[in-house]
């Protein structure tokens, strides 16, 4: 056992990830679902999230420590910036350790952004520092920019970049089908979690996407809007957990979203009962 392994086990459960990123306040402001951060953290904890992902200021503002794993985000950029794809480092691995984080995350956009080389350099240097200090690193890698179309081949490429530059977990979009997603997971040197992207039209659509991603070899998700903008973030987290960790089908997990709650606790035993 070493420090990185111990911390990885705090953000994963049985090697699977139900990560809820809530770093959107920097890029987009206080959007729906992310006004009362303490309440939202509490709700996704209740649903069984393996980790939450937050910026340093939110971590410092919490009234009590998260009961699940804690990932601190080091990258920032705003929608009002001249280059919306540019991400800069706004903290350090040492600060994450001081604040009690179990892991850190870095965002890299690849595909035509003029600052792509700077973001790649930051990722490589942070990966080395994480290895030195025993901190797990989640790399959020996206094909974004004037040369990027977001094709499955591009998604496989950017995931490979994250793995090759030293990330312990790589986050990337779902490619759209099991076959092409399997290329992403098999070719990436690090385990892969999928992003949620824009809020989906239906709960089943989200759960089916996750079920297919798991079939393709992903270890879980890092989903934001489809959880924190849901009418019941706790139940949506629980349904995703059922697919990812318990291995039930998307159809079976959908039963959770019909509201099986008893004494404030989600009844996972009710999955598939109706």
C-alpha positions as MATLAB code, in Angstrom:
seq = 'XXXXXXXXXXXXXXXXXXXXXXXXXXXXXXXXXXXXXXXXXXXXXXXXXXXXXXXXXXXXXXXXXXXXXXXXXXXXXXXXXXXXXXXXXXXXXXXXXXXXXXXXXXXXXXXXXXXXXXXXXXXXXXXXXXXXXXXXXXXXXXXXXXXXXXXXXXXXXXXXXXXXXXXXXXXXXXXXXXXXXXXXXXXXXXXXXXXXXXXXXXXXXXXXXXXXXXXXXXXXXXXXXXXXXXXXXXXXXXXXXXXXXXXXXXXXXXXXXXXXXXXXXXXXXXXXXX';
ca = [
       0.000    0.000    0.000;
       1.105    3.541   -0.700;
      -0.527    6.950   -0.322;
      -1.847    7.107   -3.872;
      -3.473    3.674   -3.598;
      -5.113    4.549   -0.283;
      -6.470    7.817   -1.669;
      -7.689    6.141   -4.858;
      -9.752    3.804   -2.684;
     -11.382    6.857   -1.091;
     -12.681    8.205   -4.406;
     -13.622    4.810   -5.866;
     -15.725    1.963   -4.546;
     -14.749   -1.542   -5.587;
     -12.720    0.093   -8.329;
     -15.783    1.892   -9.709;
     -16.476    5.633   -9.856;
     -19.633    7.603   -9.163;
     -18.067   11.067   -9.241;
     -20.188   14.219   -9.159;
     -18.263   17.248  -10.495;
     -19.542   20.606   -9.259;
     -16.826   22.938  -10.533;
     -19.193   24.700  -12.954;
     -19.586   27.815  -10.816;
     -16.260   29.208  -12.045;
     -16.927   28.652  -15.731;
     -20.657   29.418  -15.779;
     -21.633   31.086  -12.511;
     -24.283   29.955   -9.979;
     -26.299   27.828  -12.391;
     -29.349   25.779  -11.440;
     -28.454   23.216   -8.794;
     -25.256   24.935   -7.699;
     -26.431   27.781   -5.509;
     -26.477   25.973   -2.153;
     -23.341   23.862   -2.472;
     -23.530   22.319    0.989;
     -27.039   21.054    0.333;
     -26.087   19.569   -3.033;
     -23.036   17.805   -1.613;
     -25.276   16.344    1.098;
     -27.824   15.112   -1.459;
     -25.328   13.284   -3.664;
     -23.669   11.791   -0.579;
     -27.084   10.454    0.395;
     -27.417    8.891   -3.041;
     -24.110    7.075   -2.695;
     -21.617    9.128   -4.706;
     -18.091    7.778   -4.452;
     -16.658   11.320   -4.688;
     -17.506   14.964   -5.252;
     -15.306   17.326   -7.270;
     -15.056   20.939   -6.092;
     -12.926   24.075   -6.318;
     -10.857   25.087   -3.280;
     -13.129   27.937   -2.209;
     -16.165   25.675   -2.037;
     -14.207   23.112   -0.019;
     -13.278   25.805    2.492;
     -16.899   26.990    2.699;
     -18.405   23.604    3.601;
     -19.722   23.395    7.156;
     -18.738   19.742    7.515;
     -16.356   17.439    5.641;
     -17.850   15.383    2.795;
     -18.671   11.824    3.790;
     -17.516   10.572    0.390;
     -14.235   11.057   -1.485;
     -13.121   14.618   -2.222;
     -11.457   15.735   -5.465;
     -10.143   19.297   -5.771;
     -10.185   20.897   -9.220;
      -7.082   22.852  -10.241;
      -8.220   24.272  -13.593;
     -10.276   27.366  -14.335;
     -11.652   29.464  -17.178;
     -14.895   31.390  -17.661;
     -17.504   31.602  -20.392;
     -16.867   35.363  -20.516;
     -13.222   34.906  -21.460;
     -11.931   35.669  -24.944;
     -10.841   32.042  -25.336;
     -13.456   29.848  -23.672;
     -11.347   26.721  -24.217;
      -8.350   28.022  -22.294;
      -7.860   26.546  -18.820;
      -5.253   27.813  -16.364;
      -4.041   26.386  -13.070;
      -5.466   28.222  -10.061;
      -4.108   26.112   -7.214;
      -1.581   23.404   -6.391;
      -1.305   19.793   -5.309;
       0.056   20.923   -1.945;
      -2.994   23.138   -1.366;
      -5.254   20.191   -2.159;
      -3.442   18.159    0.478;
      -3.759   20.999    3.010;
      -7.518   21.142    2.382;
      -7.904   17.385    2.887;
      -8.597   16.388   -0.716;
      -8.188   12.739   -1.694;
      -7.362   13.544   -5.339;
      -7.069   16.417   -7.774;
      -8.325   17.068  -11.289;
      -7.001   19.031  -14.260;
      -8.906   20.029  -17.415;
      -7.282   19.974  -20.873;
      -8.913   20.987  -24.178;
      -7.270   19.634  -27.330;
      -8.041   20.595  -30.912;
      -7.040   24.065  -31.987;
      -6.871   26.168  -28.847;
      -3.788   28.425  -28.983;
      -3.009   27.559  -25.370;
      -3.203   23.782  -25.888;
       0.593   23.425  -25.405;
       0.358   25.231  -22.065;
      -2.452   22.956  -20.882;
      -0.498   19.846  -21.925;
       2.558   21.140  -20.098;
       0.480   21.794  -16.976;
      -1.000   18.283  -17.097;
       2.411   16.642  -17.400;
       3.932   18.674  -14.574;
       0.965   18.130  -12.251;
       1.079   14.392  -12.987;
       4.731   14.275  -11.889;
       3.940   16.247   -8.744;
       1.036   13.929   -7.945;
       3.329   10.915   -8.270;
       5.844   12.577   -5.958;
       3.233   13.391   -3.295;
       1.055   10.299   -3.629;
      -2.059   12.082   -4.954;
      -4.352   10.522   -7.563;
      -4.899   12.645  -10.676;
      -8.077   12.802  -12.751;
      -7.483   14.331  -16.199;
     -10.545   15.797  -17.923;
      -9.641   15.572  -21.615;
     -11.879   17.009  -24.318;
     -11.633   17.479  -28.090;
     -12.541   21.155  -28.271;
     -11.345   23.920  -30.560;
     -11.333   24.986  -34.209;
      -9.802   21.678  -35.344;
     -11.995   19.397  -33.248;
     -15.311   17.805  -34.195;
     -15.717   15.473  -31.214;
     -15.591   12.274  -33.283;
     -14.956    8.880  -31.629;
     -11.409    8.868  -33.037;
     -10.757   12.265  -31.478;
     -12.192   11.134  -28.148;
      -9.893    8.094  -28.215;
      -6.974   10.402  -29.015;
      -7.584   12.875  -26.194;
      -8.172   10.066  -23.682;
      -4.879    8.532  -24.766;
      -3.166   11.903  -24.210;
      -4.442   11.993  -20.620;
      -3.242    8.472  -19.938;
       0.136    8.913  -21.616;
       0.870   12.119  -19.722;
       0.394   10.413  -16.378;
      -3.229   10.666  -15.217;
      -4.507    7.918  -12.923;
      -8.076    8.293  -14.244;
      -9.139    9.890  -17.523;
     -12.488   11.586  -18.069;
     -13.815   11.977  -21.600;
     -17.180   12.116  -23.390;
     -19.059    8.967  -24.354;
     -18.506    8.228  -28.041;
     -22.118    7.283  -28.725;
     -21.842    3.504  -29.094;
     -20.251    0.549  -27.342;
     -17.898   -0.460  -30.166;
     -16.172    2.901  -30.543;
     -16.122    3.463  -26.770;
     -14.359    0.147  -26.321;
     -11.485    1.481  -28.433;
     -11.215    4.435  -26.028;
     -11.050    2.268  -22.909;
      -8.752   -0.383  -24.407;
      -6.278    2.129  -25.859;
      -6.062    4.401  -22.813;
      -3.295    3.502  -20.331;
      -5.491    4.685  -17.439;
      -9.036    3.751  -16.373;
     -11.735    5.825  -18.085;
     -14.843    7.545  -16.721;
     -17.370    9.218  -18.980;
     -18.590   12.798  -18.845;
     -22.268   13.639  -18.877;
     -22.256   16.655  -21.152;
     -25.493   18.689  -21.507;
     -28.489   17.613  -19.456;
     -30.180   14.667  -21.197;
     -33.851   14.565  -22.189;
     -34.738   11.588  -19.990;
     -33.389    9.694  -16.994;
     -33.381    6.426  -18.903;
     -31.226    8.019  -21.611;
     -28.588    8.841  -18.983;
     -28.733    5.413  -17.357;
     -28.573    3.586  -20.689;
     -25.560    5.656  -21.770;
     -23.815    4.703  -18.543;
     -24.781    1.034  -18.861;
     -23.333    0.948  -22.385;
     -20.166    2.753  -21.276;
     -19.649    0.166  -18.533;
     -20.125   -2.613  -21.102;
     -17.422   -0.902  -23.168;
     -14.952   -1.005  -20.280;
     -15.392    2.301  -18.462;
     -15.076    2.236  -14.654;
     -17.847    4.745  -14.057;
     -18.840    8.336  -14.507;
     -18.047   11.923  -13.686;
     -21.524   13.405  -14.233;
     -22.558   16.915  -13.275;
     -25.707   18.494  -14.748;
     -27.555   15.205  -15.158;
     -27.268   14.817  -11.391;
     -27.223   18.252   -9.759;
     -29.912   19.659  -12.097;
     -32.172   16.655  -11.561;
     -35.349   17.097   -9.526;
     -34.007   14.442   -7.126;
     -30.189   14.464   -7.207;
     -30.089   11.865   -4.428;
     -32.222    9.376   -6.350;
     -30.409   10.007   -9.634;
     -27.080    9.359   -7.904;
     -28.490    6.174   -6.399;
     -29.734    4.972   -9.791;
     -26.329    5.590  -11.376;
     -24.651    3.823   -8.477;
     -26.911    0.825   -9.049;
     -25.760    0.559  -12.671;
     -22.082    1.220  -11.991;
     -21.411   -0.557   -8.700;
     -24.289   -3.012   -8.296;
     -24.286   -3.959  -11.984;
     -28.020   -3.759  -12.578;
     -29.533   -2.772  -15.923;
     -30.595    0.765  -16.795;
     -34.195   -0.437  -16.865;
     -33.959   -1.913  -13.374;
     -32.158    1.152  -12.010;
     -34.939    3.379  -13.343;
     -37.186    2.038  -10.581;
     -35.146    4.015   -8.026;
     -36.281    7.231   -9.661;
     -39.872    6.415   -8.815;
     -39.043    7.338   -5.259;
     -38.175    4.440   -2.992;
     -37.205    6.385    0.143;
     -37.787    5.260    3.722;
     -36.828    7.228    6.834;
     -34.609    9.468    4.724;
     -32.654    6.542    3.276;
     -32.800    5.278   -0.288;
     -33.954    1.676   -0.413;
     -31.640    0.014   -2.928;
     -33.280   -3.332   -2.209;
     -36.334   -2.026   -4.036;
     -34.520   -2.054   -7.378;
     -36.524   -4.096   -9.849;
     -39.292   -4.765   -7.339;
     -41.845   -2.901   -9.411;
];
